[in-house]
Amino acid sequence: MNPDKIDTSREAAGAEAPQGGTAPATAGSPGGEQPASPPAPAKRQVELRGLSAYYGDHQAVKHVGLYFAATDVTAIIGPSGCGKSTMVRCVNRMHEEIPGARAEGEVLLDGGDLYGPDVDVVAVRRAVGMVFQKPNPFPTMSIFDNVASGLRFTGTARGEVDDRVRKALSEAGLWEEVKDRLGKPGLGLSGGQQQRLCIARALAVDPEVLLMDEPCSALDPVATLRIEELIGELKQRVTIVIVTHNMQQAARVADTTAFMLGGELVEVAPTDKVFTNPDDERTEQYVTGKFG
Amino acid sequence: METRVQYQEELEQLEASALGGLDLVSAALSRTLEAIEHQDVELAQIVVADDDRIDGRYLEVHQALITLLATQSPVATDLRLISALLHVLKNVERMGDQCVNICKLIPLSGNEPPSDEEMVKLILAMGAQTKTLISQAKRAFADRDVELARDLVRQDDVVDDLNRDCFRLALEIGDDADRREWAMTMLLAARAIERIGDNSVDIGEQVSFVVTGLFQEFEDASHPSA
C-alpha cells in the first residue's frame, strides 16, 4: 500500500487497548497506552482500537480491541450473529458499503488508521484483500483475466501483468492445474480451484493482509485441506485473518484464536490455549459445544 | 444439540467406570492382604484370575474414550478430562497388576512359612493405609478437589515409612535361611503395595491437571526438595 495514502498522524486517544496473544505493541505497556515514542510498527500488523460497527441502530460489534500479528494466522470464532464477519469487514472498509451501516474506532495497518480522513478506500482494499465463503470468480472472465482484473486498476504495466498473474496463481497453488487453460472461464474450475482462483486474484495486487470469511465452508474435505495448507504457506507473506464456524479448522490453521460473543471480544489467546484451557467460562462453553 | 447431550452423558459414565476401576483395585488389595495374613494360596489364585476384570475395565473404557476423541473432537475441560481418565485407567491397570505380583509370591513361601508376626502386621498396616489412599484419590477426582488430591502425598509418606520399617525388620530377621527367604519375599510384597500408593498419588496429580490445565508433579522423585 502507498503509505502516503494512509493517515498516520491520528492519536489513539481514548482507544481501548488491543488484545493479542503475541502483540509486541501491547507487551510491557500496561493499561494499553502507547509507548511515548513507539518503535516503527512492524510491517503488515493490524490493530483494532475501540472498534464498533452498526447496522442502523443495531450495534453488531462492540468496542473491540484486537491485534493481528504480521506472521500469524488469527482465527475469529463465535456463534452465528456474534459480529465476527462484520468485524473483519471493517478491516477493509467493506462494512460501510451496506446502506445504513457504519463503523467507529480505529483500524491501524502498519500504524496508519484506515479510517483516517484522507485515506483512499480503494488503496485500503488493495492492501487488505478478502476471500469469501462462496467462491466468486467473475463469471464472464477467463482464469487469466480473473487474476489480472485487479492489476488493471492499479496501473500495472502491460508487460508485467503476465508475470504477476503467474506468480499469484503459483502462490495460490493453482498454476500447475490451470497453466494450459488460462483462457478458459474461471467458472469451469472445481469449487476448490475456484476458491484458490479467488485467493490468487486477491494476492495478485500484493496485499499486506488477507481476510478470509468462512473460505472453506462450501468446499469438500480434500479442497478444504488444500486451502488450509495454502494458508500455512501464505502466512509468511501476508497477515491472515480467518473467520470460521469450524472450530477444528481454527485449531488446525490458526496461531491465535479470538472468540466473539454478542458483538464483544470475549477472549483472545494462542490457539492451543483456547482449545485446551481457555480462561473465560463462555469460551469453554462454546468450544466444548455446550452452546452456540 | 441432542448428540452433544448424549456425549456429555457418555463422558460422565466413562468417568464413573474409570473411577469404578479403583473400587475393583481396592477389593483386589483387600483379598491380597487377607491372602498374606492367612497364607491363603487359593484366595491368592482368585485374585490373579480376577485381574482379568480390571484389565477388561481398562480395555473397555479406554476404547470408548478413544472413540469419543475420534468422533466428538473434545476440547478444553472435556479434553483434559479424557486425557486424565486415560492416565487414571493406566494407573488402575498397574495397581491391579501389583496385586497379582503379590499374590503370585504367596505360594512361593510354602504352606507353613517361617513368618514374622511383626512384619506381617507392618504389611497389613501398609495395605490398610494404601486402601485409604485409593479411596481418597477416587473422591478427589470425582469432586475435582485439588487440596484433597495434594493431601495424598502426606498419606503416601505413611506408606513409605512403613515400607522402610519392613526393610529394617528384614535386615534383622536372623540367620535362618528359610526365614531370610520369607522376609525377602515379603519385602517384594511391601514394595508392590508401596507402588500402589504411588499410583494413587499419580491419579491425584491428574486431578490438578483437570482443574487447572497445568500438569504438576506433587513430588518430584528425581529432584526431591528435602
Contacts between the chains, C-beta under 8 A, distances in Angstrom:
chain1	res1	chain2	res2	distance
A	247	B	73	7.7
A	247	B	75	7.2
A	248	B	73	5.7
A	251	B	75	7.4
A	275	B	75	4.4
A	275	B	76	6.5
A	275	B	79	7.4
A	276	B	75	7.0
A	276	B	76	6.5
A	276	B	79	6.1
A	276	B	80	6.7
A	276	B	213	6.4
A	277	B	76	6.7
A	277	B	80	7.0
A	277	B	212	8.0
A	277	B	213	3.1
A	277	B	214	7.9
A	278	B	76	5.6
A	283	B	76	7.7
A	284	B	76	4.9
A	284	B	77	6.1
A	287	B	75	4.8
A	287	B	76	5.2
A	288	B	74	7.0
A	288	B	75	6.0
A	288	B	76	5.2
A	288	B	77	6.6
A	288	B	78	5.1
A	289	B	4	4.9
A	289	B	7	7.8
A	290	B	4	7.1
A	290	B	8	7.9
